[in-house]
């Protein structure tokens, strides 16, 4: 089976010591990276879980509302169920953009410095 992955690099990187890892973990740069991640991921995770639980609770306790026909055989439950999938993909896309723009450059800078490239 062929893959498109490049062959492993022959280039040797300096392996950081445990003390260097601890120093980076305590650095302001790493703290900013962690804050950027948490300020995006945690609120969005809580919002999505709340949205999902709302759907489950409505499905269990508001059968009349969820069974309301909107057009043809399409009801509120079907629309909200499809919206669950749509929001999942939108969140994944949004996170991908956020990570590429804000997280990856900071992480790459820390990684390069740790490996001795910077």
C-alpha positions in Angstrom: 0.0 0.0 0.0 1.5 3.3 -1.1 1.1 6.5 1.0 1.8 10.1 0.2 3.7 10.6 3.4 7.3 11.8 3.0 10.1 9.6 4.1 11.4 10.2 7.7 13.8 13.1 7.9 17.5 12.2 8.3 18.0 15.4 10.1 18.7 15.0 13.8 16.9 17.4 16.3 18.2 18.1 19.7 16.0 16.3 22.3 14.9 18.7 25.1 15.6 17.8 28.7 12.9 17.6 31.3 14.0 20.9 32.7 13.6 22.5 29.3 10.1 21.1 29.0 9.3 22.5 32.5 10.7 25.9 31.6 8.7 26.1 28.4 5.5 25.0 30.2 6.0 27.8 32.7 6.7 30.4 29.9 4.4 33.2 29.0 4.4 32.1 25.4 3.1 28.6 26.3 0.6 30.2 28.7 -0.7 32.3 25.8 -1.0 29.2 23.6 -2.9 27.4 26.2 -5.2 30.4 26.8 -5.9 30.7 23.1 -6.9 27.1 22.9 -9.0 27.1 26.0 -10.8 30.3 25.3 -11.9 28.8 22.0 -12.5 25.2 22.8 -14.1 25.2 26.2 -17.0 27.7 25.5 -17.7 26.0 22.2 -17.7 22.6 23.8 -20.1 23.7 26.5 -22.4 25.4 24.0 -22.5 22.3 21.7 -23.1 19.9 24.6 -26.0 22.2 25.8 -27.4 22.3 22.2 -27.2 18.5 22.0 -28.8 18.0 25.4 -31.6 20.4 24.4 -32.2 18.2 21.4 -32.3 15.0 23.5 -34.6 16.6 26.1 -37.0 18.0 23.5 -37.0 14.5 21.9 -37.9 12.9 25.2 -40.3 15.4 26.7 -41.7 17.6 23.9 -42.9 14.9 21.5 -45.8 17.1 20.3 -43.4 20.0 19.5 -40.8 17.8 17.8 -43.6 16.1 15.8 -44.8 19.4 14.4 -44.8 19.1 10.6 -43.1 21.9 8.9 -43.7 20.9 5.3 -44.6 17.5 3.8 -43.2 14.8 6.0 -40.5 17.0 7.4 -40.9 17.8 11.1 -39.1 19.8 13.7 -37.2 16.7 15.0 -35.8 16.0 11.6 -34.7 19.6 11.1 -33.0 19.8 14.5 -31.4 16.4 14.0 -29.9 17.5 10.7 -28.8 20.7 12.4 -26.8 18.6 14.9 -24.7 17.2 12.0 -24.4 20.6 10.4 -23.2 22.3 13.6 -20.7 19.5 14.2 -19.1 20.1 10.8 -19.2 23.9 11.2 -17.5 23.7 14.6 -14.8 21.4 13.1 -14.2 23.8 10.2 -14.2 26.8 12.6 -11.7 25.1 14.9 -9.5 24.2 12.0 -9.3 27.8 10.9 -8.7 29.0 14.4 -5.9 26.4 15.0 -4.2 27.3 11.7 -4.4 31.0 12.3 -3.7 31.3 16.0 -2.5 28.0 17.6 -0.2 26.4 15.0 2.1 29.3 14.5 2.6 29.7 18.3 3.1 25.9 18.7 5.5 25.7 15.8 7.6 28.6 17.3 7.8 26.8 20.6 8.6 23.5 18.9 11.4 25.1 16.8 12.9 26.7 19.8 12.8 23.5 21.8 14.5 21.5 19.0 17.2 24.1 18.7 16.2 25.4 15.2 15.4 29.0 16.4 
